[in-house]
Amino acid sequence: MGSRSEDASSIDPRARPSADLMARLRRGKVELRRERERMPLPEKVRQVIELQRFVHPLLARQRALEPWERPWEIEP
């Protein structure tokens, strides 16, 4: 029976994803883009604000932020 480190080292870190996986990911990206294009503007703004509020604390832990980097204080 091999150790876990031997099992982990047998995986090639440079292995390339299969063509099938890449095709599925590209189709998913196209579908997501189409969904977002059909989305109303207030929903798009709501999502941007949600992402700002999520990322702000992560960035603030890494460095001092500029005043313009704060999340918008609005409700769409």
N, CA, C and O atoms as a Maestro MAE file, in Angstrom:
{
 s_m_m2io_version
 :::
 2.0.0
}

f_m_ct {
 s_m_title
 :::
 protein
 m_atom[304] {
  # First column is atom index #
  i_m_mmod_type
  r_m_x_coord
  r_m_y_coord
  r_m_z_coord
  i_m_residue_number
  s_m_chain_name
  s_m_pdb_residue_name
  s_m_pdb_atom_name
  i_m_atomic_number
  :::
  1 25 0.846 -1.171 0.000 1 A "MET " " N  " 7
  2 3 0.000 0.000 0.000 1 A "MET " " CA " 6
  3 2 0.890 1.231 0.000 1 A "MET " " C  " 6
  4 15 1.795 1.337 0.828 1 A "MET " " O  " 8
  5 25 0.643 2.181 -0.933 2 A "GLY " " N  " 7
  6 3 1.461 3.384 -1.042 2 A "GLY " " CA " 6
  7 2 0.970 4.468 -0.111 2 A "GLY " " C  " 6
  8 15 -0.166 4.449 0.361 2 A "GLY " " O  " 8
  9 25 1.851 5.408 0.139 3 A "SER " " N  " 7
  10 3 1.464 6.527 0.991 3 A "SER " " CA " 6
  11 2 0.689 7.562 0.179 3 A "SER " " C  " 6
  12 15 0.685 7.533 -1.052 3 A "SER " " O  " 8
  13 25 0.041 8.467 0.888 4 A "ARG " " N  " 7
  14 3 -0.736 9.513 0.216 4 A "ARG " " CA " 6
  15 2 0.166 10.408 -0.620 4 A "ARG " " C  " 6
  16 15 -0.235 10.861 -1.692 4 A "ARG " " O  " 8
  17 25 1.387 10.669 -0.140 5 A "SER " " N  " 7
  18 3 2.282 11.543 -0.890 5 A "SER " " CA " 6
  19 2 2.677 10.905 -2.219 5 A "SER " " C  " 6
  20 15 2.853 11.605 -3.217 5 A "SER " " O  " 8
  21 25 2.818 9.571 -2.237 6 A "GLU " " N  " 7
  22 3 3.117 8.894 -3.499 6 A "GLU " " CA " 6
  23 2 1.937 9.021 -4.456 6 A "GLU " " C  " 6
  24 15 2.132 9.231 -5.653 6 A "GLU " " O  " 8
  25 25 0.697 8.893 -3.934 7 A "ASP " " N  " 7
  26 3 -0.486 9.013 -4.777 7 A "ASP " " CA " 6
  27 2 -0.593 10.419 -5.353 7 A "ASP " " C  " 6
  28 15 -0.900 10.587 -6.534 7 A "ASP " " O  " 8
  29 25 -0.341 11.423 -4.528 8 A "ALA " " N  " 7
  30 3 -0.450 12.810 -4.966 8 A "ALA " " CA " 6
  31 2 0.644 13.140 -5.973 8 A "ALA " " C  " 6
  32 15 0.414 13.912 -6.904 8 A "ALA " " O  " 8
  33 25 1.823 12.568 -5.798 9 A "SER " " N  " 7
  34 3 2.920 12.879 -6.713 9 A "SER " " CA " 6
  35 2 2.745 12.210 -8.066 9 A "SER " " C  " 6
  36 15 3.426 12.580 -9.022 9 A "SER " " O  " 8
  37 25 1.855 11.241 -8.171 10 A "SER " " N  " 7
  38 3 1.649 10.571 -9.453 10 A "SER " " CA " 6
  39 2 0.766 11.390 -10.393 10 A "SER " " C  " 6
  40 15 0.630 11.045 -11.567 10 A "SER " " O  " 8
  41 25 0.160 12.479 -9.888 11 A "ILE " " N  " 7
  42 3 -0.683 13.346 -10.715 11 A "ILE " " CA " 6
  43 2 0.212 14.382 -11.370 11 A "ILE " " C  " 6
  44 15 0.975 15.068 -10.691 11 A "ILE " " O  " 8
  45 25 0.121 14.497 -12.685 12 A "ASP " " N  " 7
  46 3 0.933 15.464 -13.422 12 A "ASP " " CA " 6
  47 2 0.334 16.856 -13.263 12 A "ASP " " C  " 6
  48 15 -0.769 17.097 -13.752 12 A "ASP " " O  " 8
  49 25 1.023 17.780 -12.595 13 A "PRO " " N  " 7
  50 3 0.464 19.129 -12.395 13 A "PRO " " CA " 6
  51 2 0.316 19.903 -13.702 13 A "PRO " " C  " 6
  52 15 -0.391 20.909 -13.756 13 A "PRO " " O  " 8
  53 25 0.981 19.434 -14.750 14 A "ARG " " N  " 7
  54 3 0.900 20.114 -16.038 14 A "ARG " " CA " 6
  55 2 -0.090 19.446 -16.984 14 A "ARG " " C  " 6
  56 15 -0.122 19.769 -18.172 14 A "ARG " " O  " 8
  57 25 -0.886 18.531 -16.481 15 A "ALA " " N  " 7
  58 3 -1.845 17.817 -17.324 15 A "ALA " " CA " 6
  59 2 -2.831 18.805 -17.943 15 A "ALA " " C  " 6
  60 15 -3.276 19.741 -17.279 15 A "ALA " " O  " 8
  61 25 -3.162 18.603 -19.186 16 A "ARG " " N  " 7
  62 3 -4.063 19.491 -19.908 16 A "ARG " " CA " 6
  63 2 -5.491 18.971 -19.792 16 A "ARG " " C  " 6
  64 15 -5.704 17.759 -19.773 16 A "ARG " " O  " 8
  65 25 -6.480 19.876 -19.713 17 A "PRO " " N  " 7
  66 3 -7.876 19.433 -19.681 17 A "PRO " " CA " 6
  67 2 -8.246 18.800 -21.021 17 A "PRO " " C  " 6
  68 15 -7.678 19.129 -22.063 17 A "PRO " " O  " 8
  69 25 -9.199 17.898 -20.966 18 A "SER " " N  " 7
  70 3 -9.607 17.207 -22.194 18 A "SER " " CA " 6
  71 2 -10.323 18.171 -23.134 18 A "SER " " C  " 6
  72 15 -10.830 19.209 -22.709 18 A "SER " " O  " 8
  73 25 -10.359 17.817 -24.401 19 A "ALA " " N  " 7
  74 3 -11.052 18.630 -25.405 19 A "ALA " " CA " 6
  75 2 -12.544 18.715 -25.078 19 A "ALA " " C  " 6
  76 15 -13.172 19.753 -25.287 19 A "ALA " " O  " 8
  77 25 -13.109 17.610 -24.560 20 A "ASP " " N  " 7
  78 3 -14.525 17.592 -24.199 20 A "ASP " " CA " 6
  79 2 -14.804 18.580 -23.067 20 A "ASP " " C  " 6
  80 15 -15.780 19.327 -23.124 20 A "ASP " " O  " 8
  81 25 -13.969 18.588 -22.056 21 A "LEU " " N  " 7
  82 3 -14.138 19.520 -20.945 21 A "LEU " " CA " 6
  83 2 -14.052 20.958 -21.437 21 A "LEU " " C  " 6
  84 15 -14.875 21.790 -21.055 21 A "LEU " " O  " 8
  85 25 -13.080 21.258 -22.271 22 A "MET " " N  " 7
  86 3 -12.925 22.619 -22.789 22 A "MET " " CA " 6
  87 2 -14.141 23.033 -23.610 22 A "MET " " C  " 6
  88 15 -14.587 24.176 -23.514 22 A "MET " " O  " 8
  89 25 -14.678 22.128 -24.409 23 A "ALA " " N  " 7
  90 3 -15.862 22.439 -25.219 23 A "ALA " " CA " 6
  91 2 -17.063 22.737 -24.315 23 A "ALA " " C  " 6
  92 15 -17.817 23.675 -24.574 23 A "ALA " " O  " 8
  93 25 -17.242 21.933 -23.249 24 A "ARG " " N  " 7
  94 3 -18.359 22.168 -22.321 24 A "ARG " " CA " 6
  95 2 -18.204 23.492 -21.595 24 A "ARG " " C  " 6
  96 15 -19.187 24.206 -21.400 24 A "ARG " " O  " 8
  97 25 -16.986 23.833 -21.191 25 A "LEU " " N  " 7
  98 3 -16.742 25.105 -20.519 25 A "LEU " " CA " 6
  99 2 -17.035 26.282 -21.446 25 A "LEU " " C  " 6
  100 15 -17.619 27.279 -21.022 25 A "LEU " " O  " 8
  101 25 -16.633 26.168 -22.702 26 A "ARG " " N  " 7
  102 3 -16.902 27.249 -23.660 26 A "ARG " " CA " 6
  103 2 -18.398 27.419 -23.909 26 A "ARG " " C  " 6
  104 15 -18.891 28.544 -23.993 26 A "ARG " " O  " 8
  105 25 -19.124 26.300 -24.027 27 A "ARG " " N  " 7
  106 3 -20.582 26.385 -24.205 27 A "ARG " " CA " 6
  107 2 -21.228 27.042 -22.990 27 A "ARG " " C  " 6
  108 15 -22.130 27.867 -23.131 27 A "ARG " " O  " 8
  109 25 -20.769 26.679 -21.813 28 A "GLY " " N  " 7
  110 3 -21.302 27.281 -20.595 28 A "GLY " " CA " 6
  111 2 -21.035 28.767 -20.534 28 A "GLY " " C  " 6
  112 15 -21.884 29.532 -20.076 28 A "GLY " " O  " 8
  113 25 -19.868 29.187 -20.989 29 A "LYS " " N  " 7
  114 3 -19.523 30.600 -20.996 29 A "LYS " " CA " 6
  115 2 -20.437 31.367 -21.946 29 A "LYS " " C  " 6
  116 15 -20.888 32.466 -21.622 29 A "LYS " " O  " 8
  117 25 -20.711 30.796 -23.113 30 A "VAL " " N  " 7
  118 3 -21.606 31.434 -24.083 30 A "VAL " " CA " 6
  119 2 -23.015 31.543 -23.500 30 A "VAL " " C  " 6
  120 15 -23.665 32.579 -23.634 30 A "VAL " " O  " 8
  121 25 -23.484 30.475 -22.854 31 A "GLU " " N  " 7
  122 3 -24.825 30.503 -22.246 31 A "GLU " " CA " 6
  123 2 -24.911 31.555 -21.153 31 A "GLU " " C  " 6
  124 15 -25.899 32.283 -21.071 31 A "GLU " " O  " 8
  125 25 -23.895 31.641 -20.320 32 A "LEU " " N  " 7
  126 3 -23.881 32.630 -19.247 32 A "LEU " " CA " 6
  127 2 -23.900 34.045 -19.820 32 A "LEU " " C  " 6
  128 15 -24.610 34.913 -19.314 32 A "LEU " " O  " 8
  129 25 -23.123 34.275 -20.873 33 A "ARG " " N  " 7
  130 3 -23.086 35.593 -21.500 33 A "ARG " " CA " 6
  131 2 -24.465 35.955 -22.062 33 A "ARG " " C  " 6
  132 15 -24.909 37.095 -21.922 33 A "ARG " " O  " 8
  133 25 -25.136 35.004 -22.688 34 A "ARG " " N  " 7
  134 3 -26.477 35.263 -23.233 34 A "ARG " " CA " 6
  135 2 -27.475 35.601 -22.122 34 A "ARG " " C  " 6
  136 15 -28.300 36.504 -22.267 34 A "ARG " " O  " 8
  137 25 -27.387 34.861 -21.007 35 A "GLU " " N  " 7
  138 3 -28.273 35.153 -19.873 35 A "GLU " " CA " 6
  139 2 -28.047 36.572 -19.360 35 A "GLU " " C  " 6
  140 15 -29.000 37.294 -19.068 35 A "GLU " " O  " 8
  141 25 -26.794 36.961 -19.253 36 A "ARG " " N  " 7
  142 3 -26.476 38.293 -18.742 36 A "ARG " " CA " 6
  143 2 -26.884 39.392 -19.717 36 A "ARG " " C  " 6
  144 15 -27.264 40.482 -19.291 36 A "ARG " " O  " 8
  145 25 -26.810 39.124 -21.003 37 A "GLU " " N  " 7
  146 3 -27.247 40.115 -21.992 37 A "GLU " " CA " 6
  147 2 -28.744 40.379 -21.878 37 A "GLU " " C  " 6
  148 15 -29.191 41.507 -22.084 37 A "GLU " " O  " 8
  149 25 -29.522 39.346 -21.551 38 A "ARG " " N  " 7
  150 3 -30.977 39.486 -21.437 38 A "ARG " " CA " 6
  151 2 -31.404 40.072 -20.096 38 A "ARG " " C  " 6
  152 15 -32.560 40.460 -19.929 38 A "ARG " " O  " 8
  153 25 -30.496 40.138 -19.155 39 A "MET " " N  " 7
  154 3 -30.815 40.609 -17.809 39 A "MET " " CA " 6
  155 2 -31.126 42.110 -17.825 39 A "MET " " C  " 6
  156 15 -30.453 42.872 -18.519 39 A "MET " " O  " 8
  157 25 -32.138 42.538 -17.066 40 A "PRO " " N  " 7
  158 3 -32.423 43.978 -16.997 40 A "PRO " " CA " 6
  159 2 -31.297 44.727 -16.281 40 A "PRO " " C  " 6
  160 15 -30.590 44.167 -15.443 40 A "PRO " " O  " 8
  161 25 -31.149 46.000 -16.630 41 A "LEU " " N  " 7
  162 3 -30.068 46.812 -16.072 41 A "LEU " " CA " 6
  163 2 -30.063 46.855 -14.543 41 A "LEU " " C  " 6
  164 15 -28.992 46.722 -13.951 41 A "LEU " " O  " 8
  165 25 -31.214 47.035 -13.871 42 A "PRO " " N  " 7
  166 3 -31.169 47.064 -12.403 42 A "PRO " " CA " 6
  167 2 -30.583 45.775 -11.795 42 A "PRO " " C  " 6
  168 15 -29.909 45.824 -10.766 42 A "PRO " " O  " 8
  169 25 -30.840 44.641 -12.428 43 A "GLU " " N  " 7
  170 3 -30.275 43.375 -11.926 43 A "GLU " " CA " 6
  171 2 -28.770 43.334 -12.144 43 A "GLU " " C  " 6
  172 15 -28.035 42.841 -11.288 43 A "GLU " " O  " 8
  173 25 -28.307 43.842 -13.266 44 A "LYS " " N  " 7
  174 3 -26.865 43.891 -13.522 44 A "LYS " " CA " 6
  175 2 -26.175 44.774 -12.478 44 A "LYS " " C  " 6
  176 15 -25.125 44.411 -11.948 44 A "LYS " " O  " 8
  177 25 -26.763 45.917 -12.190 45 A "VAL " " N  " 7
  178 3 -26.188 46.830 -11.187 45 A "VAL " " CA " 6
  179 2 -26.204 46.167 -9.819 45 A "VAL " " C  " 6
  180 15 -25.229 46.274 -9.074 45 A "VAL " " O  " 8
  181 25 -27.292 45.482 -9.471 46 A "ARG " " N  " 7
  182 3 -27.382 44.784 -8.190 46 A "ARG " " CA " 6
  183 2 -26.253 43.764 -8.054 46 A "ARG " " C  " 6
  184 15 -25.646 43.644 -6.991 46 A "ARG " " O  " 8
  185 25 -25.974 43.029 -9.134 47 A "GLN " " N  " 7
  186 3 -24.902 42.036 -9.093 47 A "GLN " " CA " 6
  187 2 -23.532 42.682 -8.924 47 A "GLN " " C  " 6
  188 15 -22.687 42.161 -8.197 47 A "GLN " " O  " 8
  189 25 -23.307 43.813 -9.589 48 A "VAL " " N  " 7
  190 3 -22.029 44.519 -9.447 48 A "VAL " " CA " 6
  191 2 -21.830 44.963 -8.000 48 A "VAL " " C  " 6
  192 15 -20.749 44.800 -7.434 48 A "VAL " " O  " 8
  193 25 -22.878 45.524 -7.412 49 A "ILE " " N  " 7
  194 3 -22.787 45.991 -6.022 49 A "ILE " " CA " 6
  195 2 -22.545 44.809 -5.079 49 A "ILE " " C  " 6
  196 15 -21.745 44.906 -4.148 49 A "ILE " " O  " 8
  197 25 -23.228 43.713 -5.322 50 A "GLU " " N  " 7
  198 3 -23.032 42.509 -4.493 50 A "GLU " " CA " 6
  199 2 -21.586 42.038 -4.573 50 A "GLU " " C  " 6
  200 15 -20.995 41.690 -3.551 50 A "GLU " " O  " 8
  201 25 -21.013 42.023 -5.763 51 A "LEU " " N  " 7
  202 3 -19.616 41.611 -5.916 51 A "LEU " " CA " 6
  203 2 -18.668 42.595 -5.242 51 A "LEU " " C  " 6
  204 15 -17.680 42.187 -4.632 51 A "LEU " " O  " 8
  205 25 -18.964 43.894 -5.347 52 A "GLN " " N  " 7
  206 3 -18.133 44.887 -4.666 52 A "GLN " " CA " 6
  207 2 -18.126 44.642 -3.160 52 A "GLN " " C  " 6
  208 15 -17.072 44.665 -2.524 52 A "GLN " " O  " 8
  209 25 -19.291 44.413 -2.606 53 A "ARG " " N  " 7
  210 3 -19.390 44.196 -1.156 53 A "ARG " " CA " 6
  211 2 -18.703 42.904 -0.721 53 A "ARG " " C  " 6
  212 15 -18.216 42.804 0.405 53 A "ARG " " O  " 8
  213 25 -18.664 41.929 -1.604 54 A "PHE " " N  " 7
  214 3 -18.011 40.665 -1.296 54 A "PHE " " CA " 6
  215 2 -16.487 40.805 -1.347 54 A "PHE " " C  " 6
  216 15 -15.786 40.285 -0.480 54 A "PHE " " O  " 8
  217 25 -15.982 41.502 -2.354 55 A "VAL " " N  " 7
  218 3 -14.539 41.589 -2.581 55 A "VAL " " CA " 6
  219 2 -13.872 42.641 -1.694 55 A "VAL " " C  " 6
  220 15 -12.702 42.495 -1.341 55 A "VAL " " O  " 8
  221 25 -14.591 43.685 -1.337 56 A "HIS " " N  " 7
  222 3 -14.008 44.793 -0.567 56 A "HIS " " CA " 6
  223 2 -13.260 44.323 0.683 56 A "HIS " " C  " 6
  224 15 -12.105 44.709 0.867 56 A "HIS " " O  " 8
  225 25 -13.871 43.505 1.549 57 A "PRO " " N  " 7
  226 3 -13.132 43.075 2.755 57 A "PRO " " CA " 6
  227 2 -11.891 42.245 2.425 57 A "PRO " " C  " 6
  228 15 -10.898 42.302 3.150 57 A "PRO " " O  " 8
  229 25 -11.940 41.485 1.348 58 A "LEU " " N  " 7
  230 3 -10.775 40.683 0.969 58 A "LEU " " CA " 6
  231 2 -9.617 41.583 0.544 58 A "LEU " " C  " 6
  232 15 -8.469 41.351 0.926 58 A "LEU " " O  " 8
  233 25 -9.925 42.606 -0.244 59 A "LEU " " N  " 7
  234 3 -8.888 43.546 -0.663 59 A "LEU " " CA " 6
  235 2 -8.373 44.367 0.509 59 A "LEU " " C  " 6
  236 15 -7.172 44.612 0.617 59 A "LEU " " O  " 8
  237 25 -9.273 44.791 1.386 60 A "ALA " " N  " 7
  238 3 -8.890 45.620 2.527 60 A "ALA " " CA " 6
  239 2 -7.922 44.890 3.457 60 A "ALA " " C  " 6
  240 15 -7.116 45.532 4.130 60 A "ALA " " O  " 8
  241 25 -7.989 43.570 3.503 61 A "ARG " " N  " 7
  242 3 -7.053 42.796 4.334 61 A "ARG " " CA " 6
  243 2 -5.651 42.797 3.738 61 A "ARG " " C  " 6
  244 15 -4.665 42.621 4.453 61 A "ARG " " O  " 8
  245 25 -5.569 42.995 2.431 62 A "GLN " " N  " 7
  246 3 -4.272 42.904 1.757 62 A "GLN " " CA " 6
  247 2 -3.528 44.231 1.692 62 A "GLN " " C  " 6
  248 15 -2.298 44.261 1.715 62 A "GLN " " O  " 8
  249 25 -4.286 45.344 1.610 63 A "ARG " " N  " 7
  250 3 -3.636 46.638 1.453 63 A "ARG " " CA " 6
  251 2 -4.604 47.751 1.823 63 A "ARG " " C  " 6
  252 15 -5.809 47.533 1.948 63 A "ARG " " O  " 8
  253 25 -4.052 48.948 1.995 64 A "ALA " " N  " 7
  254 3 -4.902 50.113 2.249 64 A "ALA " " CA " 6
  255 2 -5.612 50.467 0.949 64 A "ALA " " C  " 6
  256 15 -4.988 50.542 -0.110 64 A "ALA " " O  " 8
  257 25 -6.922 50.683 1.036 65 A "LEU " " N  " 7
  258 3 -7.700 50.973 -0.156 65 A "LEU " " CA " 6
  259 2 -7.901 52.473 -0.334 65 A "LEU " " C  " 6
  260 15 -7.951 53.235 0.631 65 A "LEU " " O  " 8
  261 25 -8.014 52.865 -1.577 66 A "GLU " " N  " 7
  262 3 -8.316 54.260 -1.912 66 A "GLU " " CA " 6
  263 2 -9.797 54.507 -1.631 66 A "GLU " " C  " 6
  264 15 -10.596 53.571 -1.649 66 A "GLU " " O  " 8
  265 25 -10.164 55.765 -1.370 67 A "PRO " " N  " 7
  266 3 -11.581 56.058 -1.092 67 A "PRO " " CA " 6
  267 2 -12.525 55.624 -2.218 67 A "PRO " " C  " 6
  268 15 -13.657 55.218 -1.954 67 A "PRO " " O  " 8
  269 25 -12.073 55.706 -3.453 68 A "TRP " " N  " 7
  270 3 -12.930 55.340 -4.578 68 A "TRP " " CA " 6
  271 2 -13.099 53.824 -4.720 68 A "TRP " " C  " 6
  272 15 -13.891 53.373 -5.547 68 A "TRP " " O  " 8
  273 25 -12.375 53.039 -3.936 69 A "GLU " " N  " 7
  274 3 -12.476 51.589 -4.011 69 A "GLU " " CA " 6
  275 2 -13.544 51.020 -3.079 69 A "GLU " " C  " 6
  276 15 -13.739 49.805 -3.035 69 A "GLU " " O  " 8
  277 25 -14.229 51.870 -2.345 70 A "ARG " " N  " 7
  278 3 -15.301 51.398 -1.457 70 A "ARG " " CA " 6
  279 2 -16.506 50.977 -2.284 70 A "ARG " " C  " 6
  280 15 -16.718 51.507 -3.375 70 A "ARG " " O  " 8
  281 25 -17.295 50.038 -1.788 71 A "PRO " " N  " 7
  282 3 -18.520 49.659 -2.508 71 A "PRO " " CA " 6
  283 2 -19.489 50.840 -2.577 71 A "PRO " " C  " 6
  284 15 -19.515 51.692 -1.689 71 A "PRO " " O  " 8
  285 25 -20.260 50.873 -3.617 72 A "TRP " " N  " 7
  286 3 -21.261 51.926 -3.772 72 A "TRP " " CA " 6
  287 2 -22.314 51.783 -2.687 72 A "TRP " " C  " 6
  288 15 -22.770 50.678 -2.395 72 A "TRP " " O  " 8
  289 25 -22.690 52.884 -2.101 73 A "GLU " " N  " 7
  290 3 -23.732 52.898 -1.058 73 A "GLU " " CA " 6
  291 2 -25.068 53.263 -1.693 73 A "GLU " " C  " 6
  292 15 -25.662 54.290 -1.362 73 A "GLU " " O  " 8
  293 25 -25.532 52.425 -2.600 74 A "ILE " " N  " 7
  294 3 -26.811 52.651 -3.266 74 A "ILE " " CA " 6
  295 2 -27.601 51.361 -3.291 74 A "ILE " " C  " 6
  296 15 -27.046 50.277 -3.113 74 A "ILE " " O  " 8
  297 25 -28.867 51.480 -3.507 75 A "GLU " " N  " 7
  298 3 -29.725 50.322 -3.725 75 A "GLU " " CA " 6
  299 2 -30.327 50.452 -5.114 75 A "GLU " " C  " 6
  300 15 -31.002 51.442 -5.396 75 A "GLU " " O  " 8
  301 25 -30.103 49.492 -5.975 76 A "PRO " " N  " 7
  302 3 -30.604 49.598 -7.351 76 A "PRO " " CA " 6
  303 2 -32.131 49.531 -7.418 76 A "PRO " " C  " 6
  304 15 -32.705 49.606 -8.505 76 A "PRO " " O  " 8
  :::
 }
 m_bond[303] {
  # First column is bond index #
  i_m_from
  i_m_to
  i_m_order
  :::
  1 1 2 1
  2 2 3 1
  3 3 4 2
  4 3 5 1
  5 5 6 1
  6 6 7 1
  7 7 8 2
  8 7 9 1
  9 9 10 1
  10 10 11 1
  11 11 12 2
  12 11 13 1
  13 13 14 1
  14 14 15 1
  15 15 16 2
  16 15 17 1
  17 17 18 1
  18 18 19 1
  19 19 20 2
  20 19 21 1
  21 21 22 1
  22 22 23 1
  23 23 24 2
  24 23 25 1
  25 25 26 1
  26 26 27 1
  27 27 28 2
  28 27 29 1
  29 29 30 1
  30 30 31 1
  31 31 32 2
  32 31 33 1
  33 33 34 1
  34 34 35 1
  35 35 36 2
  36 35 37 1
  37 37 38 1
  38 38 39 1
  39 39 40 2
  40 39 41 1
  41 41 42 1
  42 42 43 1
  43 43 44 2
  44 43 45 1
  45 45 46 1
  46 46 47 1
  47 47 48 2
  48 47 49 1
  49 49 50 1
  50 50 51 1
  51 51 52 2
  52 51 53 1
  53 53 54 1
  54 54 55 1
  55 55 56 2
  56 55 57 1
  57 57 58 1
  58 58 59 1
  59 59 60 2
  60 59 61 1
  61 61 62 1
  62 62 63 1
  63 63 64 2
  64 63 65 1
  65 65 66 1
  66 66 67 1
  67 67 68 2
  68 67 69 1
  69 69 70 1
  70 70 71 1
  71 71 72 2
  72 71 73 1
  73 73 74 1
  74 74 75 1
  75 75 76 2
  76 75 77 1
  77 77 78 1
  78 78 79 1
  79 79 80 2
  80 79 81 1
  81 81 82 1
  82 82 83 1
  83 83 84 2
  84 83 85 1
  85 85 86 1
  86 86 87 1
  87 87 88 2
  88 87 89 1
  89 89 90 1
  90 90 91 1
  91 91 92 2
  92 91 93 1
  93 93 94 1
  94 94 95 1
  95 95 96 2
  96 95 97 1
  97 97 98 1
  98 98 99 1
  99 99 100 2
  100 99 101 1
  101 101 102 1
  102 102 103 1
  103 103 104 2
  104 103 105 1
  105 105 106 1
  106 106 107 1
  107 107 108 2
  108 107 109 1
  109 109 110 1
  110 110 111 1
  111 111 112 2
  112 111 113 1
  113 113 114 1
  114 114 115 1
  115 115 116 2
  116 115 117 1
  117 117 118 1
  118 118 119 1
  119 119 120 2
  120 119 121 1
  121 121 122 1
  122 122 123 1
  123 123 124 2
  124 123 125 1
  125 125 126 1
  126 126 127 1
  127 127 128 2
  128 127 129 1
  129 129 130 1
  130 130 131 1
  131 131 132 2
  132 131 133 1
  133 133 134 1
  134 134 135 1
  135 135 136 2
  136 135 137 1
  137 137 138 1
  138 138 139 1
  139 139 140 2
  140 139 141 1
  141 141 142 1
  142 142 143 1
  143 143 144 2
  144 143 145 1
  145 145 146 1
  146 146 147 1
  147 147 148 2
  148 147 149 1
  149 149 150 1
  150 150 151 1
  151 151 152 2
  152 151 153 1
  153 153 154 1
  154 154 155 1
  155 155 156 2
  156 155 157 1
  157 157 158 1
  158 158 159 1
  159 159 160 2
  160 159 161 1
  161 161 162 1
  162 162 163 1
  163 163 164 2
  164 163 165 1
  165 165 166 1
  166 166 167 1
  167 167 168 2
  168 167 169 1
  169 169 170 1
  170 170 171 1
  171 171 172 2
  172 171 173 1
  173 173 174 1
  174 174 175 1
  175 175 176 2
  176 175 177 1
  177 177 178 1
  178 178 179 1
  179 179 180 2
  180 179 181 1
  181 181 182 1
  182 182 183 1
  183 183 184 2
  184 183 185 1
  185 185 186 1
  186 186 187 1
  187 187 188 2
  188 187 189 1
  189 189 190 1
  190 190 191 1
  191 191 192 2
  192 191 193 1
  193 193 194 1
  194 194 195 1
  195 195 196 2
  196 195 197 1
  197 197 198 1
  198 198 199 1
  199 199 200 2
  200 199 201 1
  201 201 202 1
  202 202 203 1
  203 203 204 2
  204 203 205 1
  205 205 206 1
  206 206 207 1
  207 207 208 2
  208 207 209 1
  209 209 210 1
  210 210 211 1
  211 211 212 2
  212 211 213 1
  213 213 214 1
  214 214 215 1
  215 215 216 2
  216 215 217 1
  217 217 218 1
  218 218 219 1
  219 219 220 2
  220 219 221 1
  221 221 222 1
  222 222 223 1
  223 223 224 2
  224 223 225 1
  225 225 226 1
  226 226 227 1
  227 227 228 2
  228 227 229 1
  229 229 230 1
  230 230 231 1
  231 231 232 2
  232 231 233 1
  233 233 234 1
  234 234 235 1
  235 235 236 2
  236 235 237 1
  237 237 238 1
  238 238 239 1
  239 239 240 2
  240 239 241 1
  241 241 242 1
  242 242 243 1
  243 243 244 2
  244 243 245 1
  245 245 246 1
  246 246 247 1
  247 247 248 2
  248 247 249 1
  249 249 250 1
  250 250 251 1
  251 251 252 2
  252 251 253 1
  253 253 254 1
  254 254 255 1
  255 255 256 2
  256 255 257 1
  257 257 258 1
  258 258 259 1
  259 259 260 2
  260 259 261 1
  261 261 262 1
  262 262 263 1
  263 263 264 2
  264 263 265 1
  265 265 266 1
  266 266 267 1
  267 267 268 2
  268 267 269 1
  269 269 270 1
  270 270 271 1
  271 271 272 2
  272 271 273 1
  273 273 274 1
  274 274 275 1
  275 275 276 2
  276 275 277 1
  277 277 278 1
  278 278 279 1
  279 279 280 2
  280 279 281 1
  281 281 282 1
  282 282 283 1
  283 283 284 2
  284 283 285 1
  285 285 286 1
  286 286 287 1
  287 287 288 2
  288 287 289 1
  289 289 290 1
  290 290 291 1
  291 291 292 2
  292 291 293 1
  293 293 294 1
  294 294 295 1
  295 295 296 2
  296 295 297 1
  297 297 298 1
  298 298 299 1
  299 299 300 2
  300 299 301 1
  301 301 302 1
  302 302 303 1
  303 303 304 2
  :::
 }
}
